[in-house]
Amino acid sequence: MIPRINLLKPIQDYQLLVRFDDGKQVIYDVKEDMNLPGYRALRDIPDLFQQVQLDESRTCIYWNDEIDLPSDAVYEYGTETA
């Protein structure tokens, strides 16, 4: 089952605070992805990172047509918080 996101908040230093329907909450460090094609725009375009959005299915985080993150990757690789 694909984890669904119910809270998405950009925080300092290119990190996202994400909470899932099952109650798990993580901080996902997007800096680790910035070497991937397209992700550099998050650093190069002012305020783009802060414009993060969640798709209607609540299973994909995105910034534009080229930069997105699937919820299952965030669920698996995010650092769990209390």
Biopython code that builds the backbone (N, CA, C, O; Angstrom):
import numpy as np
from Bio.PDB.StructureBuilder import StructureBuilder

atoms = [
    (1, "MET", "N", (0.840, -1.190, 0.000)),
    (1, "MET", "CA", (0.000, 0.000, 0.000)),
    (1, "MET", "C", (0.881, 1.249, 0.000)),
    (1, "MET", "O", (1.853, 1.333, 0.751)),
    (2, "ILE", "N", (0.543, 2.189, -0.825)),
    (2, "ILE", "CA", (1.316, 3.429, -0.931)),
    (2, "ILE", "C", (0.945, 4.354, 0.230)),
    (2, "ILE", "O", (-0.235, 4.630, 0.442)),
    (3, "PRO", "N", (1.936, 4.834, 0.983)),
    (3, "PRO", "CA", (1.628, 5.711, 2.113)),
    (3, "PRO", "C", (1.079, 7.061, 1.638)),
    (3, "PRO", "O", (1.595, 7.661, 0.695)),
    (4, "ARG", "N", (0.037, 7.514, 2.304)),
    (4, "ARG", "CA", (-0.574, 8.807, 1.976)),
    (4, "ARG", "C", (-0.143, 9.855, 2.995)),
    (4, "ARG", "O", (-0.059, 9.586, 4.194)),
    (5, "ILE", "N", (0.124, 11.039, 2.494)),
    (5, "ILE", "CA", (0.610, 12.154, 3.306)),
    (5, "ILE", "C", (-0.576, 12.998, 3.767)),
    (5, "ILE", "O", (-1.475, 13.300, 2.982)),
    (6, "ASN", "N", (-0.573, 13.380, 5.057)),
    (6, "ASN", "CA", (-1.621, 14.290, 5.518)),
    (6, "ASN", "C", (-1.077, 15.617, 6.037)),
    (6, "ASN", "O", (-1.849, 16.510, 6.386)),
    (7, "LEU", "N", (0.255, 15.750, 6.088)),
    (7, "LEU", "CA", (0.878, 17.028, 6.445)),
    (7, "LEU", "C", (2.184, 17.146, 5.672)),
    (7, "LEU", "O", (2.998, 16.223, 5.656)),
    (8, "LEU", "N", (2.371, 18.287, 5.038)),
    (8, "LEU", "CA", (3.596, 18.575, 4.296)),
    (8, "LEU", "C", (3.987, 20.006, 4.589)),
    (8, "LEU", "O", (3.215, 20.935, 4.351)),
    (9, "LYS", "N", (5.206, 20.181, 5.115)),
    (9, "LYS", "CA", (5.655, 21.524, 5.471)),
    (9, "LYS", "C", (7.140, 21.666, 5.154)),
    (9, "LYS", "O", (7.957, 20.890, 5.650)),
    (10, "PRO", "N", (7.497, 22.660, 4.325)),
    (10, "PRO", "CA", (8.920, 22.923, 4.103)),
    (10, "PRO", "C", (9.514, 23.569, 5.352)),
    (10, "PRO", "O", (8.916, 24.466, 5.945)),
    (11, "ILE", "N", (10.695, 23.101, 5.741)),
    (11, "ILE", "CA", (11.383, 23.697, 6.885)),
    (11, "ILE", "C", (12.779, 24.126, 6.439)),
    (11, "ILE", "O", (13.108, 24.047, 5.255)),
    (12, "GLN", "N", (13.585, 24.570, 7.372)),
    (12, "GLN", "CA", (14.894, 25.135, 7.047)),
    (12, "GLN", "C", (15.822, 24.132, 6.370)),
    (12, "GLN", "O", (15.668, 22.917, 6.496)),
    (13, "ASP", "N", (16.773, 24.679, 5.661)),
    (13, "ASP", "CA", (17.887, 23.914, 5.100)),
    (13, "ASP", "C", (17.438, 22.805, 4.137)),
    (13, "ASP", "O", (17.978, 21.700, 4.160)),
    (14, "TYR", "N", (16.448, 23.113, 3.296)),
    (14, "TYR", "CA", (15.958, 22.180, 2.261)),
    (14, "TYR", "C", (15.474, 20.852, 2.844)),
    (14, "TYR", "O", (15.782, 19.777, 2.328)),
    (15, "GLN", "N", (14.720, 20.953, 3.919)),
    (15, "GLN", "CA", (14.134, 19.771, 4.527)),
    (15, "GLN", "C", (12.619, 19.899, 4.529)),
    (15, "GLN", "O", (12.071, 21.002, 4.522)),
    (16, "LEU", "N", (11.950, 18.743, 4.539)),
    (16, "LEU", "CA", (10.493, 18.694, 4.581)),
    (16, "LEU", "C", (10.049, 17.950, 5.831)),
    (16, "LEU", "O", (10.601, 16.904, 6.173)),
    (17, "LEU", "N", (9.055, 18.493, 6.502)),
    (17, "LEU", "CA", (8.385, 17.791, 7.585)),
    (17, "LEU", "C", (7.159, 17.128, 6.965)),
    (17, "LEU", "O", (6.316, 17.802, 6.373)),
    (18, "VAL", "N", (7.061, 15.818, 7.100)),
    (18, "VAL", "CA", (5.989, 15.055, 6.446)),
    (18, "VAL", "C", (5.360, 14.108, 7.468)),
    (18, "VAL", "O", (6.058, 13.380, 8.174)),
    (19, "ARG", "N", (4.009, 14.134, 7.530)),
    (19, "ARG", "CA", (3.290, 13.184, 8.378)),
    (19, "ARG", "C", (2.359, 12.362, 7.490)),
    (19, "ARG", "O", (1.723, 12.881, 6.573)),
    (20, "PHE", "N", (2.300, 11.090, 7.783)),
    (20, "PHE", "CA", (1.505, 10.152, 6.992)),
    (20, "PHE", "C", (0.238, 9.753, 7.739)),
    (20, "PHE", "O", (0.122, 9.950, 8.949)),
    (21, "ASP", "N", (-0.709, 9.189, 6.993)),
    (21, "ASP", "CA", (-1.989, 8.778, 7.574)),
    (21, "ASP", "C", (-1.834, 7.790, 8.729)),
    (21, "ASP", "O", (-2.671, 7.766, 9.631)),
    (22, "ASP", "N", (-0.783, 6.981, 8.716)),
    (22, "ASP", "CA", (-0.595, 6.002, 9.794)),
    (22, "ASP", "C", (0.052, 6.617, 11.042)),
    (22, "ASP", "O", (0.321, 5.913, 12.016)),
    (23, "GLY", "N", (0.302, 7.937, 11.008)),
    (23, "GLY", "CA", (0.867, 8.640, 12.155)),
    (23, "GLY", "C", (2.373, 8.812, 12.116)),
    (23, "GLY", "O", (2.924, 9.592, 12.893)),
    (24, "LYS", "N", (3.048, 8.100, 11.230)),
    (24, "LYS", "CA", (4.504, 8.253, 11.124)),
    (24, "LYS", "C", (4.823, 9.664, 10.650)),
    (24, "LYS", "O", (4.199, 10.175, 9.720)),
    (25, "GLN", "N", (5.799, 10.285, 11.298)),
    (25, "GLN", "CA", (6.238, 11.622, 10.925)),
    (25, "GLN", "C", (7.736, 11.581, 10.675)),
    (25, "GLN", "O", (8.490, 11.024, 11.473)),
    (26, "VAL", "N", (8.166, 12.175, 9.561)),
    (26, "VAL", "CA", (9.578, 12.162, 9.201)),
    (26, "VAL", "C", (10.038, 13.544, 8.779)),
    (26, "VAL", "O", (9.243, 14.411, 8.418)),
    (27, "ILE", "N", (11.344, 13.717, 8.836)),
    (27, "ILE", "CA", (11.989, 14.857, 8.187)),
    (27, "ILE", "C", (12.765, 14.274, 7.019)),
    (27, "ILE", "O", (13.600, 13.385, 7.190)),
    (28, "TYR", "N", (12.480, 14.782, 5.840)),
    (28, "TYR", "CA", (13.150, 14.310, 4.630)),
    (28, "TYR", "C", (14.095, 15.404, 4.154)),
    (28, "TYR", "O", (13.677, 16.539, 3.928)),
    (29, "ASP", "N", (15.360, 15.061, 4.004)),
    (29, "ASP", "CA", (16.399, 16.013, 3.595)),
    (29, "ASP", "C", (16.515, 15.998, 2.074)),
    (29, "ASP", "O", (17.051, 15.054, 1.494)),
    (30, "VAL", "N", (16.018, 17.033, 1.445)),
    (30, "VAL", "CA", (16.014, 17.114, -0.020)),
    (30, "VAL", "C", (17.407, 17.425, -0.559)),
    (30, "VAL", "O", (17.667, 17.195, -1.740)),
    (31, "LYS", "N", (18.310, 17.941, 0.278)),
    (31, "LYS", "CA", (19.677, 18.240, -0.183)),
    (31, "LYS", "C", (20.340, 17.003, -0.779)),
    (31, "LYS", "O", (21.148, 17.108, -1.702)),
    (32, "GLU", "N", (19.997, 15.840, -0.252)),
    (32, "GLU", "CA", (20.593, 14.605, -0.754)),
    (32, "GLU", "C", (20.182, 14.309, -2.201)),
    (32, "GLU", "O", (20.873, 13.569, -2.902)),
    (33, "ASP", "N", (19.068, 14.877, -2.645)),
    (33, "ASP", "CA", (18.582, 14.661, -4.011)),
    (33, "ASP", "C", (19.044, 15.741, -4.984)),
    (33, "ASP", "O", (18.824, 15.616, -6.189)),
    (34, "MET", "N", (19.668, 16.781, -4.493)),
    (34, "MET", "CA", (19.977, 17.930, -5.340)),
    (34, "MET", "C", (21.050, 17.672, -6.388)),
    (34, "MET", "O", (21.299, 18.534, -7.231)),
    (35, "ASN", "N", (21.683, 16.524, -6.356)),
    (35, "ASN", "CA", (22.622, 16.172, -7.421)),
    (35, "ASN", "C", (21.930, 15.443, -8.569)),
    (35, "ASN", "O", (22.542, 15.184, -9.605)),
    (36, "LEU", "N", (20.662, 15.114, -8.384)),
    (36, "LEU", "CA", (19.896, 14.450, -9.443)),
    (36, "LEU", "C", (19.472, 15.459, -10.494)),
    (36, "LEU", "O", (19.314, 16.640, -10.185)),
    (37, "PRO", "N", (19.282, 15.014, -11.742)),
    (37, "PRO", "CA", (18.859, 15.936, -12.801)),
    (37, "PRO", "C", (17.565, 16.661, -12.417)),
    (37, "PRO", "O", (16.600, 16.042, -11.969)),
    (38, "GLY", "N", (17.568, 17.956, -12.597)),
    (38, "GLY", "CA", (16.385, 18.765, -12.343)),
    (38, "GLY", "C", (16.291, 19.323, -10.936)),
    (38, "GLY", "O", (15.748, 20.412, -10.749)),
    (39, "TYR", "N", (16.794, 18.624, -9.956)),
    (39, "TYR", "CA", (16.638, 19.050, -8.566)),
    (39, "TYR", "C", (17.452, 20.294, -8.221)),
    (39, "TYR", "O", (17.140, 20.994, -7.258)),
    (40, "ARG", "N", (18.485, 20.568, -8.997)),
    (40, "ARG", "CA", (19.318, 21.747, -8.728)),
    (40, "ARG", "C", (18.497, 23.038, -8.775)),
    (40, "ARG", "O", (18.850, 24.029, -8.135)),
    (41, "ALA", "N", (17.402, 23.016, -9.536)),
    (41, "ALA", "CA", (16.542, 24.198, -9.624)),
    (41, "ALA", "C", (15.994, 24.607, -8.260)),
    (41, "ALA", "O", (15.713, 25.784, -8.036)),
    (42, "LEU", "N", (15.843, 23.654, -7.354)),
    (42, "LEU", "CA", (15.359, 23.987, -6.014)),
    (42, "LEU", "C", (16.314, 24.934, -5.299)),
    (42, "LEU", "O", (15.892, 25.741, -4.470)),
    (43, "ARG", "N", (17.573, 24.836, -5.615)),
    (43, "ARG", "CA", (18.572, 25.715, -5.020)),
    (43, "ARG", "C", (18.748, 26.987, -5.855)),
    (43, "ARG", "O", (18.972, 28.066, -5.307)),
    (44, "ASP", "N", (18.647, 26.857, -7.177)),
    (44, "ASP", "CA", (18.949, 27.976, -8.071)),
    (44, "ASP", "C", (17.802, 28.975, -8.242)),
    (44, "ASP", "O", (18.049, 30.156, -8.487)),
    (45, "ILE", "N", (16.560, 28.521, -8.117)),
    (45, "ILE", "CA", (15.408, 29.412, -8.312)),
    (45, "ILE", "C", (14.922, 29.880, -6.939)),
    (45, "ILE", "O", (14.472, 29.070, -6.129)),
    (46, "PRO", "N", (15.012, 31.179, -6.681)),
    (46, "PRO", "CA", (14.618, 31.696, -5.363)),
    (46, "PRO", "C", (13.189, 31.298, -4.993)),
    (46, "PRO", "O", (12.271, 31.405, -5.807)),
    (47, "ASP", "N", (13.020, 30.843, -3.766)),
    (47, "ASP", "CA", (11.720, 30.499, -3.170)),
    (47, "ASP", "C", (11.012, 29.300, -3.792)),
    (47, "ASP", "O", (9.894, 28.989, -3.382)),
    (48, "LEU", "N", (11.610, 28.616, -4.758)),
    (48, "LEU", "CA", (10.950, 27.448, -5.350)),
    (48, "LEU", "C", (10.741, 26.357, -4.301)),
    (48, "LEU", "O", (9.685, 25.726, -4.274)),
    (49, "PHE", "N", (11.718, 26.130, -3.449)),
    (49, "PHE", "CA", (11.588, 25.078, -2.451)),
    (49, "PHE", "C", (10.359, 25.302, -1.564)),
    (49, "PHE", "O", (9.658, 24.351, -1.216)),
    (50, "GLN", "N", (10.106, 26.541, -1.208)),
    (50, "GLN", "CA", (8.977, 26.875, -0.335)),
    (50, "GLN", "C", (7.621, 26.656, -1.023)),
    (50, "GLN", "O", (6.591, 26.639, -0.348)),
    (51, "GLN", "N", (7.604, 26.491, -2.335)),
    (51, "GLN", "CA", (6.363, 26.313, -3.088)),
    (51, "GLN", "C", (5.973, 24.845, -3.239)),
    (51, "GLN", "O", (5.184, 24.510, -4.122)),
    (52, "VAL", "N", (6.502, 23.979, -2.409)),
    (52, "VAL", "CA", (6.229, 22.551, -2.460)),
    (52, "VAL", "C", (4.724, 22.298, -2.343)),
    (52, "VAL", "O", (4.023, 22.996, -1.611)),
    (53, "GLN", "N", (4.238, 21.291, -3.073)),
    (53, "GLN", "CA", (2.816, 20.958, -3.085)),
    (53, "GLN", "C", (2.631, 19.449, -2.987)),
    (53, "GLN", "O", (3.574, 18.678, -3.167)),
    (54, "LEU", "N", (1.415, 19.048, -2.701)),
    (54, "LEU", "CA", (1.028, 17.651, -2.605)),
    (54, "LEU", "C", (-0.031, 17.382, -3.663)),
    (54, "LEU", "O", (-0.983, 18.150, -3.798)),
    (55, "ASP", "N", (0.127, 16.289, -4.422)),
    (55, "ASP", "CA", (-0.863, 15.996, -5.463)),
    (55, "ASP", "C", (-2.178, 15.527, -4.837)),
    (55, "ASP", "O", (-2.242, 15.262, -3.636)),
    (56, "GLU", "N", (-3.214, 15.429, -5.653)),
    (56, "GLU", "CA", (-4.552, 15.084, -5.166)),
    (56, "GLU", "C", (-4.615, 13.719, -4.494)),
    (56, "GLU", "O", (-5.400, 13.525, -3.566)),
    (57, "SER", "N", (-3.806, 12.777, -4.945)),
    (57, "SER", "CA", (-3.820, 11.440, -4.353)),
    (57, "SER", "C", (-3.087, 11.391, -3.011)),
    (57, "SER", "O", (-3.188, 10.410, -2.275)),
    (58, "ARG", "N", (-2.354, 12.454, -2.703)),
    (58, "ARG", "CA", (-1.538, 12.566, -1.481)),
    (58, "ARG", "C", (-0.420, 11.539, -1.447)),
    (58, "ARG", "O", (0.011, 11.119, -0.373)),
    (59, "THR", "N", (0.055, 11.128, -2.632)),
    (59, "THR", "CA", (1.143, 10.149, -2.716)),
    (59, "THR", "C", (2.356, 10.703, -3.454)),
    (59, "THR", "O", (3.308, 9.968, -3.716)),
    (60, "CYS", "N", (2.333, 11.992, -3.790)),
    (60, "CYS", "CA", (3.455, 12.588, -4.520)),
    (60, "CYS", "C", (3.622, 14.042, -4.094)),
    (60, "CYS", "O", (2.670, 14.823, -4.087)),
    (61, "ILE", "N", (4.847, 14.380, -3.744)),
    (61, "ILE", "CA", (5.240, 15.745, -3.428)),
    (61, "ILE", "C", (5.866, 16.315, -4.697)),
    (61, "ILE", "O", (6.640, 15.633, -5.369)),
    (62, "TYR", "N", (5.533, 17.565, -5.028)),
    (62, "TYR", "CA", (6.125, 18.135, -6.241)),
    (62, "TYR", "C", (6.321, 19.639, -6.114)),
    (62, "TYR", "O", (5.699, 20.307, -5.288)),
    (63, "TRP", "N", (7.208, 20.142, -6.963)),
    (63, "TRP", "CA", (7.475, 21.568, -7.042)),
    (63, "TRP", "C", (7.090, 22.123, -8.408)),
    (63, "TRP", "O", (6.575, 23.237, -8.509)),
    (64, "ASN", "N", (7.337, 21.353, -9.444)),
    (64, "ASN", "CA", (6.969, 21.755, -10.808)),
    (64, "ASN", "C", (6.838, 20.476, -11.633)),
    (64, "ASN", "O", (6.828, 19.377, -11.079)),
    (65, "ASP", "N", (6.739, 20.615, -12.943)),
    (65, "ASP", "CA", (6.547, 19.447, -13.811)),
    (65, "ASP", "C", (7.761, 18.521, -13.860)),
    (65, "ASP", "O", (7.653, 17.382, -14.313)),
    (66, "GLU", "N", (8.901, 18.996, -13.403)),
    (66, "GLU", "CA", (10.129, 18.210, -13.497)),
    (66, "GLU", "C", (10.636, 17.671, -12.157)),
    (66, "GLU", "O", (11.440, 16.739, -12.138)),
    (67, "ILE", "N", (10.187, 18.233, -11.054)),
    (67, "ILE", "CA", (10.727, 17.857, -9.745)),
    (67, "ILE", "C", (9.614, 17.307, -8.861)),
    (67, "ILE", "O", (8.672, 18.016, -8.508)),
    (68, "ASP", "N", (9.743, 16.027, -8.512)),
    (68, "ASP", "CA", (8.774, 15.427, -7.599)),
    (68, "ASP", "C", (9.418, 14.319, -6.775)),
    (68, "ASP", "O", (10.510, 13.842, -7.085)),
    (69, "LEU", "N", (8.721, 13.925, -5.725)),
    (69, "LEU", "CA", (9.167, 12.856, -4.836)),
    (69, "LEU", "C", (7.972, 11.963, -4.529)),
    (69, "LEU", "O", (6.930, 12.472, -4.115)),
    (70, "PRO", "N", (8.083, 10.662, -4.716)),
    (70, "PRO", "CA", (6.991, 9.767, -4.343)),
    (70, "PRO", "C", (6.932, 9.589, -2.826)),
    (70, "PRO", "O", (7.959, 9.580, -2.148)),
    (71, "SER", "N", (5.732, 9.449, -2.318)),
    (71, "SER", "CA", (5.565, 9.345, -0.865)),
    (71, "SER", "C", (6.256, 8.115, -0.282)),
    (71, "SER", "O", (6.727, 8.156, 0.855)),
    (72, "ASP", "N", (6.325, 7.025, -1.041)),
    (72, "ASP", "CA", (6.963, 5.830, -0.488)),
    (72, "ASP", "C", (8.460, 6.034, -0.264)),
    (72, "ASP", "O", (9.016, 5.471, 0.679)),
    (73, "ALA", "N", (9.122, 6.825, -1.108)),
    (73, "ALA", "CA", (10.545, 7.125, -0.907)),
    (73, "ALA", "C", (10.739, 7.995, 0.334)),
    (73, "ALA", "O", (11.666, 7.778, 1.114)),
    (74, "VAL", "N", (9.860, 8.976, 0.510)),
    (74, "VAL", "CA", (9.937, 9.846, 1.681)),
    (74, "VAL", "C", (9.678, 9.020, 2.943)),
    (74, "VAL", "O", (10.361, 9.197, 3.952)),
    (75, "TYR", "N", (8.709, 8.132, 2.888)),
    (75, "TYR", "CA", (8.360, 7.260, 4.018)),
    (75, "TYR", "C", (9.555, 6.384, 4.398)),
    (75, "TYR", "O", (9.879, 6.244, 5.578)),
    (76, "GLU", "N", (10.195, 5.807, 3.411)),
    (76, "GLU", "CA", (11.299, 4.887, 3.678)),
    (76, "GLU", "C", (12.591, 5.569, 4.077)),
    (76, "GLU", "O", (13.295, 5.086, 4.964)),
    (77, "TYR", "N", (12.918, 6.690, 3.432)),
    (77, "TYR", "CA", (14.222, 7.312, 3.637)),
    (77, "TYR", "C", (14.219, 8.537, 4.539)),
    (77, "TYR", "O", (15.281, 9.071, 4.858)),
    (78, "GLY", "N", (13.029, 8.995, 4.958)),
    (78, "GLY", "CA", (12.963, 10.111, 5.883)),
    (78, "GLY", "C", (13.420, 9.681, 7.270)),
    (78, "GLY", "O", (13.370, 8.498, 7.606)),
    (79, "THR", "N", (13.857, 10.629, 8.062)),
    (79, "THR", "CA", (14.282, 10.376, 9.429)),
    (79, "THR", "C", (13.073, 10.563, 10.342)),
    (79, "THR", "O", (12.510, 11.654, 10.431)),
    (80, "GLU", "N", (12.682, 9.485, 11.016)),
    (80, "GLU", "CA", (11.483, 9.535, 11.863)),
    (80, "GLU", "C", (11.682, 10.489, 13.030)),
    (80, "GLU", "O", (12.748, 10.536, 13.644)),
    (81, "THR", "N", (10.625, 11.251, 13.320)),
    (81, "THR", "CA", (10.638, 12.195, 14.439)),
    (81, "THR", "C", (9.538, 11.819, 15.418)),
    (81, "THR", "O", (8.660, 11.014, 15.109)),
    (82, "ALA", "N", (9.596, 12.405, 16.585)),
    (82, "ALA", "CA", (8.586, 12.115, 17.620)),
    (82, "ALA", "C", (7.325, 12.897, 17.386)),
    (82, "ALA", "O", (6.373, 12.777, 18.156)),
]
sb = StructureBuilder()
sb.init_structure("model")
sb.init_model(0)
sb.init_chain("A")
sb.init_seg("    ")
for serial, (resi, resn, name, xyz) in enumerate(atoms, 1):
    if name == "N":
        sb.init_residue(resn, " ", resi, " ")
    sb.init_atom(name, np.array(xyz, "f"), 0.0, 1.0, " ", f" {name:<3s}", serial, name[0])
structure = sb.get_structure()
